[in-house]
């Protein structure tokens, strides 16, 4: 009999996140949703071009009303999304989510139109408004960021049309999520103990960590077989997303989907190219790592399903959730008492939904909620990976906390480019803490193994994903079809390039792109790699320099989007317009490979 997951209603309250902190009742949520809808119809509609051009007071009035709507809508969205994500099969909560998202798209439509009026204003007039109405200073950053995109803004009518199409454009994302999380039947595989286990998304990687090669191989083959069965459906969904990205890019006068995506976050496109070039220039380290993995596993052939199992012998240690919390808090003490007190507040006050249940969204994430507190979704699996995932997501959560605490709702929304820095910095600090607290050769080797995997999965693998996104979007931009076979070939060839000659690149890996939800986030994944590189540099500064570096880092966390992402990182001491942070991180990867190799020489 297969091991069954708990149904949502069976999960203990203390293991769930406190959605009641947002709204005590569903009625309160519905009342606020109705309030937003009313404000959208009755209040924000009056801000036409003529009205905004009459005075700075009218512009201030608009921003104050918009801020009020955003504050309420942020709660409405969070309440609906948090409830929907813990049980994707619950149609009631999916309907509430749909209601909230419809309000979001309506607001986007309204603000797109009004934004076009603000962008069209004469610069001299805007400057005069700031002099006449000092209270407008609170919204200067938001106004400047909007007007930064003036070359890519359209007429008010065209902006309204594009905004109205967002809901339709996101249909692909919704279909992918429901297919992946709710409709798919998970395969079953016999584990080491002879029990049949359902291979859910949350259990897939832990089963690939098995010492039993049969379990790893059968898990790998069974899991990817279901994607292969629906390869044409997944290819159609991916192509639809890529075409939508290019449609919006062309509409806004960008030369490519990638250029449009990075410019939205005020990041130069050269940063994207630099990442891919720097990693390709240092591919030897990855190939050395595969050679070392093959040697330490003692296998005649190294396969793709052998990538997650530990290379070194280590007694299996169950890391309970309380143990993980304790070690994370101790590891992050280097960031100061205030940081750790907020971290513990999150642990103790149900900011986190801890464990996997039937129908729950896969993976892990953090979601900020302005004026309430952040929320973290976990599918905790009692192992080292889950401990690091918890540290990672709480890095996001505290970034959101500090950003919200120190800025208005407009300026608190930090750009995606810096979103992964705080999370991966937490991971680096946790690794340093764990390595320093053991003299046991086996445990140290096991931790180095884990650290090497962070480099492989975050810096190399995410860069491979970034290269896949770039190549596949270029296919669409050339007017060619993105068939399942075309996608599989691009993905397979990239795996061959990245992993080298010391591994058998199994045919099944060609369909792996179908299980990566981040490919629906529009050129998001490269930021994991750039952020990891930045966080390696920042964690090193924090550990070596102490308080001065910590102060700069906390200032970075508190910066929101008050400066460009590049400038925020420069303030903390890292320049991501160069290849240096990436090359330095990869150099560390090489040193760790050498250290582990010498331990088993």
DALINSUL-V671068 format. One line per field, one symbol per residue. psi: psi as a letter, one per 20 degrees, with the letter a starting at -180 (. if undefined). burial: + if it has 16 or more other C-alpha atoms within 10 Angstrom, else -. Layout:
psi=???
burial=???
//
This chain:
psi=pqpqqqqgiipqhijrqnhihgphqhhhghghghgggghhhhgiiimrggghihqhhhgggghghgggghgghgggggggggghhiniiohghhghgggghhhghgghgghgghhhghhiqphhgghhghghnhiihhjgggghhgihjgijqarhghghgghhigghhihgggggghgghghpoprqqpahjjqpppnrhhigghhiiqiohgggghggghgihhhhhkhhghhgggggghhgghghgghjkqirggggghhhjlpqhhhghgggggghikhhgghhghggggghikqhpprhijhipqhqppppoporghgggghggghjhijrggghhgghgggiklipogrqrpiqqrbqrppqnpierrqppqmpjkrhghghgggghhggghggghghhjrrhgiinqqhhihjghghggghhgggghhikpipgggghgggggghhggghgggghhgghhgggghhhgghijrqnrghgghgggghgggghhaijqonqhhihjhhhjohiijjmlhhhhgghhggghggghggghhicgghgghghhghiickirqhghghhhijpojirighghgghgggghhggghghhk.
burial=-------+-------++++--++-----++-++--++-++---+--+-+--++-++++++-++--++-++++++++++++++++++++++--++-++++++-++++++++++++++++++-----+--++-----+--++-++-+-+-----++-+--++-+++-+--+--++--++--+++---++++++-----+++++++-+++++++--+++++++++++--++--+-++++++++++++++++++-+-+-+++++++--+++---++-+++-+++-++-+++++++++++++----+++++++++++------+-+--++--++-++-++---++--+--++--+++++++++++++-++++++++-+++++++++++++++++++++++++++++++++-+++++++++++++++++++++++++++-+-------++++++++++++++++++++++++++++-++++++----+++--++-+++-++--+++-++-++-++++-++----++-+++++++++++++++++++++------++-+++++++++++++++-++--++++++-+++++-++--++-++--++----
//
